[in-house]
């Protein structure tokens, strides 16, 4: 029987979640012979690895010590997007005053209802990653417990030995807090605990202005909290295109988020029910922020402890994770790794794509024949603020560092009639092409639905479709995606050189 788990608040939704992804009455199977593949960790990378391998005929064991579904289902993509959706509806209701449907600005939303809807949505989706489904529907041996490698071809799960031909480490990563004096004693939230809240904190400080920090900053502000976001650099989303980050930063300012840049957090202390953050700022000197909750939105650490990796010669680093080559094989030729435990791309869709590479390389490649490379993937990503920022391929700075000369075509979303009618004209489509050609090497989109729009350009890079080809695509009118076609039009107009124009003029004159 598996060890019973409990998630706060212990309501019907979380009970349904746990019953699916770590049922208390689960009995681990009895191993029968050697497995083709043993997968340690049932987050996205592990689930997809196990599912693909099993569907191709492999005998597979899948091991999870905590909640199946990993971060994405339980403490990541699913709950965060549900909360963002609730916060977005609140914001839209306020903005509806512009068309005569507004609500009073001082009316606070029902925070508890938003969080309950999140738990209900998460519970409803959880059956997709359930132990029962992977066992009964996909024929995978699901073990709930702690895995530890004990030999090159075997591991132990709470006293049961499993033997394998190949193994995959998909143990993921966890949130970690920066080493700030007093932070642990005062208490803080991270992406693994923030979704346990049932009451709105009046004042929230968010440490870190990366994607997680920014998404939750905007959500909490829209749900009625006073929010401070602390970033040691000069802007939010420092890895993104500066033009893109500036647009989201301006949106935060309009919505009343206080952004604190280039300040050092000296220490945190508890004063009664309040938390006090002591800051040292180069220009403003010392400052105190008094809040009710601190949300740490920076820092992840790979889950490499307790797996017995030293026993089987798998090299790892406590900060960088398991060492893998471009084929995702570890320093032990029998063992591969996938997902947040070993990859720089820490996205659900990256783990999904990499899992297919792992199955191919571990089970079906013969020497170098049939091997796939992680570096061959064209990886898009998106930050789900409003507006969203989505990117694929190179930034301009990447092209400069690599010595790739580029031309850039940029179209503001205000040129899209649909964006204007929707009141969502903030943003742009920016496409980088190799200089003198229409070969797309990178793109950034800032728009209400940037995450959806970037897929067109991802496909173009993957299939080597030039930017000019988009001028021949018919887009329904009006849609925001026609901003991509407008960018293609900007490229096409550069092909109309004075010489070409003169030739056209002569031809037309001949026709008169």
JOGI-V832165 format. One record per pair of residues at least 24 apart in sequence whose ideal C-beta (glycine too) atoms are under 10 Angstrom apart, sorted by the first residue. I is the first residue (numbers start at 0). GAP is how many residues later the second one is. Records with the same first field share a line. If there is no record, write none. Layout:
I = GAP, GAP
This chain:
0 = 24, 25, 26, 27, 143
1 = 24, 25, 26, 62, 63, 129, 141, 142, 143, 156
2 = 62, 63, 141, 142, 143, 155
4 = 61, 62, 139
6 = 60, 67, 68, 112, 115, 188, 189
7 = 185, 187, 188, 189, 190
8 = 103, 106, 107, 110, 187, 188, 189
10 = 105, 108, 109, 112, 187
11 = 104, 107, 108, 111
12 = 103, 104, 105, 106, 107, 108, 109, 110, 111, 113
13 = 105, 106, 108, 109, 112, 181, 182
14 = 108
15 = 103, 104, 106, 107, 108, 110, 111
16 = 50, 52, 56, 57, 102, 103, 105, 106, 107, 108, 109, 110, 112, 113
17 = 49, 56, 105, 108
18 = 104, 107, 108, 111, 112, 113
19 = 47, 48, 49, 53, 103, 104, 105, 106, 107, 108, 109, 110, 111, 112, 113
20 = 43, 45, 46, 47, 48, 49, 52, 53, 101, 102, 105, 106, 107, 108, 109, 110, 111, 123
21 = 42, 43, 44, 45, 46, 47, 52, 108, 109, 122
22 = 45, 107, 108, 109, 121
23 = 120
25 = 105, 106, 109, 116, 117, 118, 119
26 = 117
27 = 33, 35, 103, 113, 114, 115, 116, 117, 129, 130, 131, 132, 134
28 = 32, 106, 111, 112, 113, 114, 131, 133
29 = 111, 130
30 = 30, 110, 112, 126, 129, 130, 131, 132, 133
31 = 27, 109
32 = 26, 130
33 = 25, 119, 120, 128, 129, 130, 131
34 = 24, 25, 26, 27, 105, 106, 118, 127, 128, 129, 130, 131, 132
35 = 24, 25, 128, 129, 130, 326, 327
36 = 24, 25, 103, 127, 128, 129, 130, 131, 299, 321, 322, 325, 326
37 = 24, 25, 103, 105, 109, 111, 115, 116, 117, 119, 124, 125, 126, 127, 128, 129, 130, 131, 297
38 = 24, 25, 101, 108, 125, 127, 128, 129, 130, 131, 132, 297, 299, 316, 319, 320
39 = 24, 25, 103, 106, 107, 108, 109, 115, 117, 127, 128, 129, 130, 131, 132, 263, 267, 295, 297, 301
40 = 24, 25, 27, 29, 106, 127, 128, 129, 130, 131, 262, 266, 296, 297, 298, 299, 300
41 = 24, 25, 26, 27, 28, 31, 87, 89, 92, 98, 100, 101, 102, 128, 129, 130
42 = 24, 25, 26, 27, 28, 29, 30, 31, 33, 86, 127, 128, 129, 130, 260, 295, 296, 297, 298, 305, 308
43 = 25, 26, 27, 28, 29, 32, 33, 85, 126, 128, 294, 295, 296, 303, 304, 305, 306, 307, 308, 310, 311
44 = 25, 27, 123, 124, 125, 126, 127, 283, 292, 293, 294, 295, 296, 297, 298, 303, 305, 306, 307, 308, 309, 310, 313
45 = 24, 122, 123, 124, 125, 126, 292, 293, 295, 305, 309, 312
46 = 25, 26, 81, 82, 87, 91, 93, 123, 292, 304, 305, 308
47 = 122, 290, 291, 300, 303, 304, 305, 306, 307, 308, 310, 311
48 = 119, 121, 287, 289, 290, 302, 303, 305, 306, 307, 308, 309, 310, 313
49 = 84, 88, 90, 91, 92, 118, 120, 305, 309
50 = 82, 83, 86, 87, 89, 304, 308
51 = 300, 303, 304, 306, 307, 308, 311
52 = 85, 87, 113, 115, 302, 303, 305, 306, 307, 309, 310, 311
53 = 80, 83, 84, 85, 86, 87, 305
54 = 83, 84, 85, 304
55 = 303, 304, 307, 308
56 = 306
57 = 82, 107, 108, 301, 304, 305, 306
58 = 80, 81, 82, 105, 106
59 = 74, 78, 79, 80, 81, 82, 104, 108, 299, 303
60 = 79, 80, 81, 82, 86, 94, 96, 101, 102, 103, 106
61 = 69, 72, 73, 76, 78, 79, 80, 81, 82, 106, 108
62 = 78, 79, 80, 81, 82, 83, 84, 92, 94, 95, 99, 104, 107, 108
63 = 65, 67, 70, 78, 79, 80, 81, 82, 83, 93, 106, 107
64 = 78, 79, 80, 81, 82, 92, 93, 106, 238, 241
65 = 78, 80, 105, 106, 108, 237
66 = 59, 62, 77
67 = 58, 60, 61, 62, 63, 65, 66, 74, 76
68 = 53, 56, 57, 59, 60, 61
69 = 59, 100, 101, 102, 103, 269, 270, 278, 281
70 = 101, 102, 103, 104, 120, 121, 229, 268, 269, 275, 277, 280
71 = 53, 57, 100, 275, 276, 277, 279, 280
72 = 49, 52, 53, 55, 56, 275
73 = 48, 52, 55, 117, 118, 121
74 = 47, 99, 100, 115, 116, 117, 118, 119, 120, 121
75 = 115, 116, 119, 136, 270, 271, 272
76 = 270, 271, 272, 307
77 = 40, 43, 44, 46, 47, 48, 51, 117, 270
78 = 36, 39, 40, 42, 43, 46, 112, 115, 116
79 = 38, 111, 114, 115, 131, 132, 135, 136, 139, 304
80 = 37, 40, 134, 138, 303
81 = 32, 33, 35, 36, 37, 38, 39, 40, 43, 113
82 = 28, 31, 32, 34, 35, 38, 111, 112, 114, 132, 133, 136, 137, 139, 140
83 = 30, 34, 131, 132, 134, 135, 138, 300, 301, 302
84 = 29, 32, 33, 36, 134, 299
85 = 24, 25, 27, 28, 29, 30, 31, 32, 35, 133, 136, 137
86 = 24, 27, 128, 129, 131, 132, 133, 134, 135, 136, 137, 299
87 = 130, 131, 134, 296, 298, 360
88 = 25, 28, 133
89 = 24, 129, 132, 133, 134
90 = 127, 128, 130, 131, 132, 164, 295
91 = 130, 294, 331
93 = 128, 161
94 = 328
97 = 325
98 = 324
105 = 118
106 = 117
107 = 92, 115, 116, 117
108 = 91, 113, 114, 115
109 = 90, 113, 114
110 = 86, 87, 88, 89, 90, 109, 112, 113, 114
111 = 85, 86, 87, 88
113 = 86, 105, 108, 109
114 = 79, 80, 81, 82, 83, 84, 85, 108
115 = 82
117 = 77, 79
118 = 76, 77, 79
121 = 73
145 = 160, 161
146 = 24, 159, 160, 161
147 = 158, 159, 160, 161, 163, 164
148 = 158, 159, 160, 161, 162, 163, 164, 165, 183, 186
149 = 158, 161, 162
150 = 157, 160, 161
151 = 159, 160, 161, 180, 181, 182, 183
152 = 159, 181, 182
153 = 158
154 = 152, 153, 156, 157, 180
155 = 152
163 = 170, 171
164 = 169, 197, 198
165 = 163, 167, 168, 169, 170, 192, 193, 195, 196, 197
166 = 145, 147, 163, 165, 167, 168, 169, 170, 195
167 = 160, 162, 167, 168, 169, 170, 171, 187, 190, 191, 194
168 = 133, 134, 135, 138, 140, 145, 147, 152, 153, 155, 159, 161, 163, 166, 167, 168, 169, 170, 172, 173, 189
169 = 133, 152, 166, 167, 168, 169, 170, 171, 172, 181, 184, 185, 188
170 = 131, 132, 133, 134, 135, 136, 138, 150, 151, 166, 167, 168, 169, 170, 171
171 = 128, 130, 131, 149, 166, 167, 168, 169, 174, 179
172 = 126, 127, 128, 129, 130, 131, 148, 166, 167, 168, 169, 170, 173
173 = 125, 126, 127, 128, 129, 166
174 = 37, 121, 122, 123, 124, 125, 126
175 = 120, 122, 123, 124, 125, 143
176 = 30, 31, 117, 119, 121, 122
177 = 29, 30, 54, 87, 118, 120, 121
178 = 120
179 = 27, 84, 85, 86, 87, 88, 97, 98, 114, 116
180 = 84, 85, 86, 87, 88, 97
181 = 83, 84, 85, 86, 87, 88, 93, 94, 95, 96
182 = 24, 82, 84, 85, 86, 92, 94, 111, 113
183 = 84
184 = 83, 84, 85
185 = 81, 82, 83, 84, 85, 88, 89, 90, 91, 105, 108
186 = 81, 83, 88, 106, 107
187 = 80, 87, 105, 106, 107, 108
188 = 27, 104, 105, 106, 107, 108
189 = 104, 105, 106, 107, 108, 109, 110
190 = 24, 25, 104, 105, 106, 109
192 = 102, 103
193 = 25, 26, 99, 101, 102, 103
196 = 96, 98
198 = 93
199 = 24, 25, 92, 93
200 = 24, 25, 26, 90, 91, 92, 93, 94
201 = 24, 89, 90, 91
202 = 24, 25, 71, 72, 86, 87, 88, 89, 90, 91
203 = 24, 25, 87, 88, 89, 90, 91
204 = 24, 25, 53, 55, 60, 63, 70, 71, 72, 84, 85, 86, 87, 88, 89, 90, 91
205 = 24, 25, 51, 53, 54, 85, 87, 88, 89, 90, 91, 92
206 = 24, 25, 58, 61, 70, 87, 88, 89, 90, 91, 92
207 = 24, 28, 87, 88, 89, 90, 91
208 = 24, 26, 27, 28, 29, 36, 39, 40, 43, 50, 51, 52, 88, 89
209 = 26, 27, 28, 29, 30, 87, 88, 89, 173
210 = 25, 26, 28, 29, 86, 135, 136, 170, 171, 172, 173, 174, 178
211 = 83, 84, 85, 86, 87, 88, 171
212 = 24, 82, 83, 84, 85
213 = 26, 31, 34, 35, 38, 43, 83, 169, 170, 171, 175
214 = 82, 168, 169, 170, 171, 173
215 = 79, 81, 169
216 = 35, 38, 40, 42, 78, 80, 168
217 = 30, 33, 34, 37, 39, 166, 167, 168
218 = 165, 166, 167
219 = 37, 73, 75
220 = 31, 34, 35, 36, 37
221 = 33, 34, 35, 164
224 = 32, 66, 67, 68, 70
225 = 30, 31, 32, 65, 66
226 = 25, 28, 29, 30, 31, 32, 64, 68
227 = 29, 30, 31, 32, 49, 51, 61, 62, 63, 66
228 = 28, 29, 30, 31, 32, 66, 68
229 = 28, 29, 30, 31, 32, 33, 34, 35, 47, 49, 59, 64, 67, 68
230 = 28, 29, 30, 31, 32, 66, 67
231 = 28, 29, 30, 31, 32, 33, 66
232 = 28, 29
233 = 27, 28
234 = 24, 26, 27
235 = 25, 147, 149
236 = 146, 148, 152
238 = 142, 144, 152, 156
239 = 141, 143, 149, 150, 151, 155, 204, 206
240 = 148, 150, 154, 155, 156, 187, 189, 201, 202, 203, 204, 205
241 = 153, 154, 155
242 = 153, 167, 184, 185, 187, 201, 203
243 = 139, 143, 144, 145, 146, 147, 151, 183, 184, 186, 200, 201, 202, 206
244 = 138, 140, 144, 201
245 = 200
246 = 138, 140, 142, 166, 179, 180, 181, 199, 200
247 = 135, 137, 138, 139, 140, 141, 178, 179, 198
248 = 136
249 = 176
250 = 134, 135, 136, 175, 176
251 = 133
254 = 131
257 = 31
259 = 24, 27, 29
262 = 24, 26
264 = 24, 29
267 = 26
299 = 40, 46
300 = 39, 40
301 = 35, 37, 38, 39, 40, 41, 44
302 = 36, 37, 38
303 = 33, 37, 38
306 = 34
308 = 26, 28
315 = 25, 26
319 = 24
320 = 25
323 = 30, 34, 50
324 = 36, 48, 49
325 = 31, 35, 45, 46, 47, 48, 49, 50
326 = 30, 31, 33, 34, 35, 38, 41, 44, 45, 46, 47, 48
327 = 26, 27, 29, 30, 32, 33, 34, 43, 44, 45, 46
328 = 29, 32, 33, 36, 42
333 = 28
334 = 27
335 = 25, 26, 27
337 = 24, 36
341 = 32
342 = 31, 36
343 = 30, 35
344 = 29, 32, 34, 36
345 = 35
346 = 32, 33, 34, 35
348 = 28, 30, 31, 32, 33
349 = 24, 27, 29, 30, 31
352 = 24, 25, 26
353 = 25
375 = 86
376 = 85
377 = 79, 80, 81, 82, 83, 84, 85
378 = 79
379 = 63, 65, 70, 71, 74, 75, 77, 78, 79, 81, 82
380 = 70, 73
381 = 63, 67, 68, 69, 70, 71, 72, 73
382 = 63, 67, 68
383 = 66, 67
384 = 61, 65
385 = 38, 40, 61, 62
386 = 26, 32, 37, 38, 39, 40, 41, 58, 59, 60, 61, 62, 63
387 = 39, 57, 58, 59, 60, 61, 62, 63, 64, 65, 66
388 = 38, 55, 56, 57, 58, 61, 62, 65
389 = 39, 53, 54, 55, 56, 57, 59, 60, 61, 62, 63, 64, 65, 67, 68
390 = 39, 51, 52, 53, 54, 55, 59, 63, 66, 67
391 = 48, 49, 50, 51, 52, 53, 62, 63, 64, 65, 66, 67, 68, 69, 70
392 = 38, 39, 47, 48, 49, 50, 51, 61, 64, 65, 67, 68
393 = 38, 40, 46, 47, 48, 49, 50, 67
394 = 35, 37, 46, 47, 48, 49
395 = 34, 36, 45, 46, 48
397 = 34, 43, 44
398 = 33, 35, 36, 42, 43
401 = 39
403 = 28, 30, 31, 37, 38
404 = 29, 30, 31
405 = 25, 26, 27, 28, 29, 30, 31, 33, 34, 35, 36
406 = 24, 25, 26, 27, 28, 29, 30, 31, 34, 60, 83, 84, 87
407 = 24, 25, 27, 34, 35, 36, 79, 82
408 = 24, 29, 31, 34, 58, 77, 78, 79, 80, 81, 82, 83, 84, 85
409 = 34, 77, 80
410 = 34, 71, 72, 73, 74, 75, 76, 77, 78, 79
411 = 34, 71, 74
412 = 32, 33, 34, 35, 37, 67, 70, 73
413 = 69
414 = 67, 68, 71, 72, 75
415 = 31, 62, 63, 64, 65, 66, 67, 68, 69, 70
416 = 60, 61, 62, 63, 65
417 = 30, 57, 58, 59, 60, 61, 62, 63, 64, 65
418 = 28, 29, 30, 59, 60, 61, 63, 64
419 = 58, 60
420 = 57, 59
421 = 26, 27, 56, 58
422 = 25
423 = 24, 25, 56
424 = 55, 58
426 = 26, 53, 56
427 = 55, 59
428 = 24, 25, 27, 28, 51, 52, 53, 54, 55, 56, 57, 58, 59, 61
429 = 57
430 = 26, 29, 36, 39, 53, 56, 57, 59, 60
431 = 35
432 = 33, 34, 35, 54, 58
433 = 32
435 = 58
436 = 29, 30, 31, 54
437 = 27, 28, 29, 30, 31, 32, 33, 50, 53, 54, 56, 57
438 = 25, 26, 27, 28, 29
439 = 24, 25, 26, 27, 29, 30, 48, 51
442 = 24, 41, 44
444 = 35, 36, 38, 39, 42
446 = 33, 34, 36
447 = 32
448 = 30, 31, 32
449 = 30
451 = 28, 29
452 = 26, 27, 28, 30, 31
453 = 30
454 = 26
455 = 25, 28, 29
456 = 27, 30
459 = 24, 28
465 = 25
466 = 24, 25
467 = 24, 26, 27
